[in-house]
Amino acid sequence: MKRTYKVGVFLVILGGLFWASSGVMAESLFKKGYSVDWVSFYRLLLTGLILALISSTKRNMVIFKDKKEFLSLLLFGFFGLLLTQFAYFKAIAYIDAGTATMIQYSAPILIMLIICFKDKIFPKKLDLLALVLLMIAMFFLAFKGEFSLEKLNFWGFFWGILSACGVIYYSLGARKIILKYGVIFVMAYASLIGAFTLFVLLLGKIPSYDFSFVEYSTMLGIVFVGTILAFTLYLKGLEIIGAIRASMIACIEPVAAAFMSFFFLGTSYSLLDIFAFSLIIFSVILNSRAK
C-alpha cells in the first residue's frame, strides 16, 4: 500500500471519527438541558461565518447575481444543510447519537433507489439485497425488539429518516454549483442561509443560557472538530482514495458514534440493536461494491 493511499485512508477514518463525535457532543448538551434549536442554530451560524472568512473571493460572489444558481444555493441551504443537521439532532434528542447516526447512514441506499428511478434502470442484485437488509434493520431499530405500536419511538425514527432525506439532497442537490464555486464556499453560505432560515422559522426565539465553559467548549467542538475539520479531512481523503473506498471506510462513523455514546454517555444497546447496526453497515458496503 503506497504511502499516499495510507494517508488518504487515515484522513477518511479521522474525518469519520470527528463527524461521529459531533452527534455525541450534541447528545451530551441535550442531556444537560440545551435545546436542539440552540445547538443547530449556532452550529450553522458559526460554521458559516468561519468558512465564509476562509473562502470568500470576488469571483465566487457572482453566484448571488445569477438567479438560477442562487436558488440552487438557497435550496441546498434549506434541504441540504438545515434539514440534515436539525433533523439529525432532533433524532438524537429522541433516541441517541448511535442509533440516529445509523438511521441517517441509510441515505446511500436511498440515493441508489432515486438514481435508478431517475435513470429508469433496475437495481442490481447487490443493491436489492442491501435494500432488504436495510428495511429489516430499520424495522428492528424502530420497535427495539418489542413489536408493538406502543413501543415504537415514532418521533425519533421520523426525525432520523428525515435527516437521511436531508443527506440525499445534500449529496445530489448542489453538485453543479459545488463544482463551479468550490465546496467550502458553497458550504459557507449555505450554512448561513440555513441559520437565517431556522431563525425565521423559530420567530427569532433562539434560547439563551448562562455561560458555562464546559458546555460552550462542547459547542465549539461541534463546530470546529465535528463539522469543519471532519468535513475537510474526509473530502481530502476522498480525493486521494476515491468515493467507493471512502464510503466503505466511512462505515466507521456510525460505529464510532454508537461506541462513543456508550462509553462517554452510558447509552445501552441491546443485542438486537447491534444486529441491526451490523445489517445497516453491511448493506452500505454491498451498495458501495455494486456498480
C-alpha positions in Angstrom: 0.0 0.0 0.0 1.5 3.3 -1.1 2.2 6.0 1.5 -0.2 8.4 -0.2 -3.0 5.9 -0.1 -2.4 5.2 3.6 -2.6 9.0 4.2 -5.9 9.0 2.3 -7.3 6.1 4.4 -6.2 7.8 7.6 -7.8 11.1 6.7 -11.2 9.4 5.9 -11.1 7.5 9.1 -10.2 10.6 11.1 -12.9 12.6 9.3 -15.5 9.9 10.1 -14.5 9.8 13.8 -14.7 13.6 14.1 -18.1 13.6 12.4 -19.4 10.9 14.7 -18.1 13.0 17.7 -20.4 15.9 16.7 -23.5 13.8 17.4 -22.2 12.5 20.7 -21.2 16.0 21.8 -24.7 17.3 20.8 -26.3 14.4 22.8 -24.3 15.5 25.9 -25.7 19.0 25.5 -29.3 17.8 25.2 -28.9 15.7 28.3 -27.8 18.8 30.2 -30.9 20.8 29.1 -29.6 22.6 26.0 -32.2 22.6 23.2 -31.9 21.3 19.6 -32.8 24.8 18.4 -29.9 26.4 20.1 -27.3 23.8 19.1 -28.5 23.7 15.5 -28.6 27.5 15.0 -25.2 28.2 16.4 -23.6 25.3 14.6 -24.9 26.6 11.3 -24.1 30.2 12.1 -20.6 29.7 13.4 -19.7 27.2 10.7 -21.0 29.6 8.0 -19.1 32.6 9.4 -15.8 30.7 9.7 -15.9 29.1 6.3 -17.0 32.4 4.7 -13.9 34.1 6.1 -11.8 31.4 4.6 -13.4 31.1 1.2 -14.7 34.5 0.1 -13.5 35.7 -3.3 -14.8 38.3 -5.7 -15.1 35.6 -8.5 -17.4 33.4 -6.3 -19.7 36.3 -5.5 -21.1 36.1 -9.0 -23.4 33.3 -7.7 -25.6 35.9 -5.9 -26.3 37.6 -9.2 -27.3 34.5 -11.1 -31.0 33.7 -10.1 -30.8 30.0 -11.0 -27.5 29.4 -9.1 -28.7 31.5 -6.2 -31.9 29.5 -6.0 -29.8 26.3 -6.0 -27.7 27.7 -3.1 -30.9 28.6 -1.2 -32.4 25.1 -1.7 -29.1 23.5 -0.6 -29.0 25.6 2.5 -32.5 24.6 3.5 -32.9 21.0 2.3 -29.3 20.0 2.3 -27.7 21.6 5.5 -30.6 22.7 7.7 -32.7 19.6 7.2 -29.8 17.3 7.6 -28.4 18.8 10.8 -31.6 19.9 12.5 -33.4 16.6 11.9 -30.3 14.6 12.9 -30.1 16.5 16.2 -33.8 16.1 16.8 -33.4 12.3 16.3 -30.5 12.3 18.8 -32.7 14.1 21.3 -35.4 11.5 21.0 -33.2 8.4 20.8 -29.4 8.6 21.0 -26.4 9.5 18.8 -25.5 6.0 17.8 -29.0 4.9 16.6 -29.7 8.3 15.0 -26.4 8.1 13.0 -27.2 4.5 12.0 -30.6 5.6 10.6 -29.1 8.6 8.8 -26.5 6.3 7.3 -29.2 4.6 5.3 -29.0 7.5 2.9 -26.6 5.8 0.3 -29.2 3.1 -0.2 -32.0 5.6 -0.7 -29.8 7.6 -3.1 -29.3 4.4 -5.1 -33.0 4.0 -5.5 -33.5 7.6 -6.6 -30.8 7.3 -9.2 -32.2 4.0 -10.5 -35.7 5.6 -10.8 -34.4 8.7 -12.4 -32.3 6.8 -15.0 -35.0 4.2 -15.4 -32.7 1.2 -14.6 -33.4 -1.8 -12.4 -31.3 -2.1 -9.3 -28.5 -4.7 -9.3 -28.8 -7.9 -7.2 -26.4 -6.5 -4.6 -28.4 -3.3 -4.4 -31.7 -5.2 -3.8 -30.1 -7.3 -1.1 -28.7 -4.1 0.5 -32.2 -2.6 0.4 -33.8 -5.7 2.0 -31.2 -5.8 4.8 -31.7 -2.1 5.4 -35.5 -2.5 5.7 -35.0 -5.3 8.2 -32.6 -3.2 10.2 -34.9 -0.2 10.3 -37.8 -2.4 11.5 -35.7 -3.7 14.4 -34.5 -0.2 15.3 -38.0 1.2 15.2 -39.5 -1.3 17.6 -36.4 -2.2 19.6 -37.4 -5.9 19.7 -40.9 -5.2 21.2 -43.1 -5.3 18.1 -45.9 -3.1 19.4 -47.1 0.3 18.3 -46.9 1.4 21.9 -43.2 0.7 21.9 -42.5 2.5 18.6 -40.3 5.6 19.1 -42.1 7.4 16.3 -40.6 10.8 16.6 -37.0 9.5 16.9 -37.4 7.3 13.9 -39.3 10.1 12.0 -36.5 12.6 12.5 -33.8 10.0 11.7 -35.4 9.2 8.4 -35.9 12.9 7.7 -32.2 13.5 8.3 -31.4 10.7 5.8 -33.6 12.6 3.3 -31.5 15.7 4.0 -28.3 13.8 3.3 -29.9 12.7 -0.1 -30.4 16.3 -1.1 -27.0 17.2 0.4 -25.4 14.6 -1.8 -27.3 15.3 -5.1 -28.9 18.8 -4.9 -26.0 21.2 -5.4 -23.4 19.4 -7.5 -23.2 22.0 -10.3 -22.6 25.0 -8.1 -20.1 23.0 -5.9 -18.1 22.1 -9.0 -18.2 25.7 -10.2 -17.6 27.6 -7.0 -15.9 25.1 -4.6 -17.3 23.1 -1.8 -16.0 25.4 1.0 -17.6 28.5 -0.5 -21.0 26.7 -1.0 -20.9 25.2 2.4 -20.2 28.6 4.0 -23.1 30.5 2.5 -25.5 27.5 2.6 -24.8 27.3 6.4 -25.6 31.0 6.8 -28.8 30.5 4.8 -29.7 27.5 7.0 -29.0 29.5 10.1 -31.1 32.5 8.9 -34.0 30.2 7.8 -34.0 28.5 11.2 -34.0 31.9 12.9 -37.1 32.9 10.9 -38.9 29.6 11.4 -38.4 29.9 15.2 -39.6 33.5 15.0 -36.3 34.7 16.4 -36.8 32.8 19.6 -33.4 31.2 20.0 -32.9 30.1 23.6 -30.2 31.7 25.7 -28.2 30.0 28.5 -26.0 31.2 31.3 -22.3 30.9 30.3 -20.8 27.5 31.1 -17.2 26.9 30.0 -17.7 23.1 29.5 -20.9 23.4 27.5 -19.8 26.2 25.4 -16.5 24.4 24.7 -18.6 21.4 23.6 -20.4 23.7 21.2 -17.1 24.9 19.7 -16.1 21.3 19.5 -19.2 20.5 17.4 -18.3 23.4 15.1 -14.6 23.1 14.7 -13.9 19.3 15.2 -17.3 17.7 14.4 -18.1 19.9 11.4 -15.2 21.9 9.8 -12.3 19.5 10.5 -14.4 16.4 9.8 -15.7 17.8 6.6 -12.3 18.9 5.3 -10.4 15.7 6.3 -13.0 13.4 4.8 -13.1 15.3 1.5 -9.3 15.4 1.2 -9.1 11.6 1.9 -11.9 11.0 -0.6 -9.9 12.9 -3.2 -6.9 10.6 -2.6 -8.6 7.1 -2.4 -11.9 7.7 -4.3 -15.6 7.8 -3.4 -16.2 4.0 -3.3 -13.4 3.2 -0.9 -14.1 6.3 1.1 -17.8 5.4 1.6 -16.8 1.9 2.7 -14.2 3.1 5.2 -16.7 5.7 6.4 -18.8 2.9 7.9 -16.6 3.6 10.9 -18.7 6.7 11.5 -22.0 5.2 12.9 -20.0 2.5 14.7 -17.9 5.2 16.4 -21.0 7.2 17.3 -22.5 4.2 19.0 -19.3 3.4 20.8 -18.7 7.0 22.0 -22.4 7.3 23.1 -22.0 4.1 25.1 -18.5 4.9 26.5 -19.0 8.6 27.4 -22.7 8.9 27.9 -23.7 5.4 29.2 -26.1 4.7 26.4 -27.0 1.0 26.4 -27.7 -1.1 23.3 -29.4 -4.5 23.1 -28.1 -7.4 21.0 -30.9 -6.7 18.6 -29.7 -3.1 18.2 -26.2 -4.3 17.5 -27.5 -6.8 15.0 -29.5 -4.0 13.2 -26.4 -1.8 13.2 -24.4 -4.6 11.5 -27.1 -5.0 8.9 -27.0 -1.3 8.0 -23.2 -1.3 7.7 -23.2 -4.5 5.6 -26.0 -3.1 3.4 -23.9 0.1 2.7 -20.8 -2.0 1.9 -22.9 -4.1 -0.5 -24.3 -0.9 -2.1 -20.7 0.5 -2.4 -19.5 -2.6 -4.2 -22.3 -2.7 -6.7 -21.6 -0.9 -9.9 
